[in-house]
Amino acid sequence: MSVFLVNLCQAGTFVQEKSQNKTLVVLDNWATIETHSVFFEHIRQMGGGNHTLEFKLISGHATDEVNIQKFNKYFYDNIILMAPTVKSFGSDLGIKDILEFVDFHHNVMIFANNKSRKVTRDLVNEFGVDFEDIGFTMQGGAAPSSSSQSAFKTKDISWSSNLFEPLERVFTKPERPVLFEQGLGSVLDNNKNNQHVFPILRADEASYSFNPDADERKETGIVSGQ
């Protein structure tokens, strides 16, 4: 599943100070509930454990209905999109619908990987994020010094422990580098131009984006150190 995450916040926090917070998780595979169970449990415990998650599986057909609102009354405080492989999020969850959801002071969290489809790429473009071309995968970075390299695969992985500095007030800086598999390189607008999106981890300076099947450009430096 995904190895790149963007948190797009118009206002407020992911968990608001109220009796109940509700988050919709949109999936392209039910197995994600198991593979990301720790992540989901962490969200449930946020805000004193007053957070409810609702999961919906979508097929990627443009006729799918997700039902996030009625008469501009939204049923959810947040939406987590964990469906990078779908061609469409549904008839009522298009890019325009998601932008309106954010404009109504709600939050969207997007997961993506190197197989992310056009709808995901077009959506993050609206928030000042430009993904690397399809087929390119992040490589490089320094593995934990205490670990044997032979314990990990060496293809299509990258490492980073470069937590975005302002987030150090919120998150504990990783003691060990984070492993990304099938990671997707990206370039973000600076926070002076875009207040809605921020990086979580930056790639190591030695990281690069690579596509062995590219005709002319196999490596790109546009995401190095991003």
KAMOSUL-V703466 format. One record per residue. RES is the residue in one letter. PSI is psi in whole degrees, 0 to 359 (* if undefined). OMEGA is omega in radians with two decimals (NA if undefined). Layout:
RES_PSI_OMEGA / RES_PSI_OMEGA
This chain:
M_203_-2.89 / S_153_3.11 / V_6_3.10 / F_134_-3.08 / L_134_3.08 / V_133_3.08 / N_117_-3.08 / L_110_-3.03 / C_124_3.07 / Q_315_-3.12 / A_162_3.08 / G_199_-3.13 / T_169_-3.11 / F_327_3.05 / V_116_-3.09 / Q_162_-3.14 / E_82_3.07 / K_176_-3.00 / S_332_-3.08 / Q_135_3.02 / N_140_-3.10 / K_129_-3.12 / T_132_3.05 / L_130_3.07 / V_115_-3.13 / V_123_-3.01 / L_153_2.94 / D_2_-3.14 / N_126_3.14 / W_335_-3.11 / A_339_3.14 / T_330_3.13 / I_324_3.12 / E_315_-3.07 / T_335_-3.13 / H_30_-3.07 / S_324_3.13 / V_318_3.11 / F_313_-3.13 / F_321_3.13 / E_324_3.10 / H_318_3.13 / I_319_-3.13 / R_327_-3.08 / Q_353_3.13 / M_148_3.09 / G_35_3.11 / G_22_3.09 / G_23_-3.11 / N_28_-3.02 / H_125_3.12 / T_135_3.08 / L_137_3.04 / E_127_-3.07 / F_138_3.05 / K_131_3.10 / L_131_3.10 / I_151_-3.10 / S_343_-3.08 / G_359_3.09 / H_143_-3.10 / A_344_-3.13 / T_356_3.10 / D_146_3.05 / E_130_-3.12 / V_329_3.10 / N_77_3.13 / I_346_-3.11 / Q_164_3.03 / K_123_-3.10 / F_44_3.12 / N_17_3.01 / K_108_-3.05 / Y_140_-3.13 / F_351_-3.04 / Y_150_3.03 / D_328_-3.07 / N_155_3.01 / I_130_3.03 / I_118_3.14 / L_107_3.13 / M_53_-3.08 / A_63_-3.06 / P_344_-3.03 / T_354_-3.05 / V_152_3.09 / K_338_-3.14 / S_147_3.05 / F_355_3.11 / G_167_-3.07 / S_332_-3.12 / D_17_3.10 / L_48_3.05 / G_179_-3.13 / I_318_3.13 / K_319_3.14 / D_321_-3.13 / I_320_3.11 / L_320_3.10 / E_323_3.09 / F_317_3.11 / V_321_3.13 / D_334_3.10 / F_23_3.03 / H_41_3.02 / H_171_-3.06 / N_149_3.06 / V_133_3.06 / M_128_-3.02 / I_129_3.01 / F_141_3.13 / A_160_3.02 / N_189_-3.05 / N_357_3.09 / K_12_-3.09 / S_139_-3.07 / R_178_-3.02 / K_322_-3.07 / V_322_3.09 / T_318_3.14 / R_317_3.12 / D_324_3.14 / L_311_-3.10 / V_334_3.04 / N_325_-3.14 / E_340_-3.12 / F_18_3.04 / G_26_3.11 / V_132_3.12 / D_113_3.13 / F_154_3.02 / E_159_-3.13 / D_153_3.10 / I_135_3.13 / G_343_3.11 / F_141_-3.11 / T_142_3.12 / M_139_-3.13 / Q_157_2.97 / G_194_-3.03 / G_163_-3.08 / A_122_3.07 / A_162_3.10 / P_133_-3.09 / S_335_-3.10 / S_358_-3.08 / S_148_3.06 / S_132_3.12 / Q_332_-3.12 / S_346_-3.14 / A_348_-3.09 / F_151_2.98 / K_155_-3.06 / T_355_-3.11 / K_137_3.07 / D_37_3.07 / I_156_3.04 / S_160_-3.10 / W_148_3.04 / S_144_2.99 / S_19_-3.08 / N_80_3.11 / L_135_3.09 / F_123_-2.93 / E_314_3.13 / P_336_-3.12 / L_349_3.13 / E_342_3.07 / R_342_-3.07 / V_316_-3.08 / F_153_3.04 / T_131_3.14 / K_132_-3.11 / P_133_3.08 / E_334_3.10 / R_150_3.10 / P_146_3.10 / V_133_3.14 / L_127_3.04 / F_127_3.07 / E_131_-3.07 / Q_41_-3.10 / G_149_-3.09 / L_122_3.11 / G_151_-3.13 / S_158_3.03 / V_133_-3.10 / L_143_2.94 / D_147_3.06 / N_160_-3.02 / N_353_3.03 / K_328_-3.14 / N_336_-3.03 / N_115_-3.11 / Q_358_-3.01 / H_347_-3.01 / V_146_3.11 / F_152_3.10 / P_157_3.04 / I_306_3.03 / L_139_3.03 / R_147_3.11 / A_151_2.99 / D_154_-3.12 / E_333_-3.11 / A_357_-3.12 / S_155_3.13 / Y_163_3.14 / S_134_-2.94 / F_138_3.05 / N_107_-3.08 / P_343_-3.09 / D_1_-3.14 / A_137_-3.09 / D_312_-3.03 / E_319_-3.01 / R_105_-3.13 / K_328_3.13 / E_148_3.11 / T_141_3.14 / G_2_-3.03 / I_339_-3.13 / V_2_-3.12 / S_124_3.11 / G_10_-3.13 / Q_*_NA
